[in-house]
């Protein structure tokens, strides 16, 4: 049963970190679209109100993407509580913040288990 829980936890963690990475990427793409809309209007010497409703909708989408990113981030922390409740072992890793890029050779990271993934059952 422990191995099954570890496997499920690993899969959820991989899916979650992939989603976090994808949300960041889509926010960057959305920001580039905003720039293209504004710069395109300016470079084409179009009136200020050209495409205004579209710009407003794209900005609304930006706010929604940031809200989704925050919700996923907080869900990530909430899932730590589930991991702790199940008393699963921790192996911290990450690409920024409170986790290192790769574990230290001894399997310990020295970092907080925040945003962590469990290690394989020994």
Phi and psi in degrees as a GROMACS rama.xvg file:
@    title "Ramachandran Plot"
@    xaxis  label "Phi"
@    yaxis  label "Psi"
@TYPE xy
-61.4003  -43.828  UNK-2
-62.1277  -37.6793  UNK-3
-65.7986  -42.6474  UNK-4
-63.7342  -41.4814  UNK-5
-63.7146  -40.2432  UNK-6
-64.7405  -43.8797  UNK-7
-63.4294  -44.1876  UNK-8
-61.7293  -43.2188  UNK-9
-61.9048  -45.4503  UNK-10
-62.3066  -45.65  UNK-11
-61.4372  -43.0239  UNK-12
-63.4695  -43.1799  UNK-13
-62.8298  -45.6081  UNK-14
-62.3261  -40.9248  UNK-15
-66.3  -46.6815  UNK-16
-67.7446  -33.4315  UNK-17
-62.8977  -43.2438  UNK-18
-62.3818  -43.2507  UNK-19
-59.3347  -44.8868  UNK-20
-63.8081  -43.2186  UNK-21
-64.6475  -39.5304  UNK-22
-62.4816  -43.4516  UNK-23
-59.4909  -44.0236  UNK-24
-63.3803  -42.742  UNK-25
-69.6463  -32.4776  UNK-26
-65.5786  -39.8446  UNK-27
-63.3922  -44.5333  UNK-28
-61.8145  -40.1184  UNK-29
-64.0923  -41.7155  UNK-30
-63.4012  -39.3321  UNK-31
-63.6398  -36.7104  UNK-32
-64.4242  -43.6602  UNK-33
-56.3994  -45.9955  UNK-34
-62.5076  -44.8264  UNK-35
-60.9971  -39.7778  UNK-36
-63.4425  -47.6346  UNK-37
-70.1115  -48.5233  UNK-38
-64.9736  -37.0684  UNK-39
-62.7898  -43.9434  UNK-40
-62.201  -44.0919  UNK-41
-65.3819  -46.5882  UNK-42
-68.4116  -25.3682  UNK-43
-87.0132  2.0132  UNK-44
54.3991  43.7353  UNK-45
-93.3622  156.577  UNK-46
-59.3815  153.379  UNK-47
-55.6715  -33.9972  UNK-48
-83.8632  0.368544  UNK-49
-65.4536  122.556  UNK-50
72.3964  14.4679  UNK-51
-56.8092  -45.7828  UNK-52
-62.9819  -40.2297  UNK-53
-63.8305  -42.4771  UNK-54
-61.5202  -43.0414  UNK-55
-60.2313  -43.024  UNK-56
-66.2804  -39.8956  UNK-57
-65.4618  -39.1081  UNK-58
-66.5446  -37.1556  UNK-59
-62.9957  -42.1335  UNK-60
-61.5911  -38.2951  UNK-61
-60.0961  -45.8272  UNK-62
-62.1601  -39.7775  UNK-63
-66.144  -38.5936  UNK-64
-64.4477  -41.4329  UNK-65
-66.0751  -38.8292  UNK-66
-64.8083  -40.4126  UNK-67
-64.1104  -40.7178  UNK-68
-61.0225  -43.7694  UNK-69
-63.4523  -42.2992  UNK-70
-62.5162  -41.6205  UNK-71
-66.4132  -41.0231  UNK-72
-59.3919  -47.2871  UNK-73
-67.814  -34.5127  UNK-74
-62.6379  -36.9353  UNK-75
-58.9738  -46.1926  UNK-76
-66.6691  -37.7834  UNK-77
-64.2115  -34.2981  UNK-78
-67.2782  -24.1522  UNK-79
-60.6397  -39.3148  UNK-80
-62.575  -37.6229  UNK-81
-63.7642  -46.5953  UNK-82
-57.3029  -45.0169  UNK-83
-64.4137  -40.3769  UNK-84
-61.8788  -35.8765  UNK-85
-82.6961  -4.21763  UNK-86
55.1024  43.9524  UNK-87
-85.7566  146.478  UNK-88
-66.379  155.061  UNK-89
-115.078  139.881  UNK-90
-135.783  105.136  UNK-91
-78.5684  139.779  UNK-92
-160.836  162.987  UNK-93
173.889  -177.106  UNK-94
-110.685  -1.87508  UNK-95
-172.038  176.482  UNK-96
72.3992  -132.411  UNK-97
-90.2461  19.7629  UNK-98
-136.904  146.498  UNK-99
-80.9691  166.917  UNK-100
-67.397  -44.108  UNK-101
-138.656  154.281  UNK-102
-70.4304  155.966  UNK-103
-70.2876  158.765  UNK-104
-54.7151  -30.8532  UNK-105
-81.5784  3.96753  UNK-106
88.2945  -6.63085  UNK-107
-100.135  149.812  UNK-108
-107.506  -21.5939  UNK-109
74.4211  -2.57099  UNK-110
-100.285  164.305  UNK-111
-60.0354  148.68  UNK-112
-75.0624  7.21467  UNK-113
-56.0585  142.025  UNK-114
48.9865  54.8659  UNK-115
-108.883  162.937  UNK-116
-122.901  144.8  UNK-117
-75.7612  149.774  UNK-118
-86.07  161.266  UNK-119
-60.4201  147.668  UNK-120
-64.5674  133.232  UNK-121
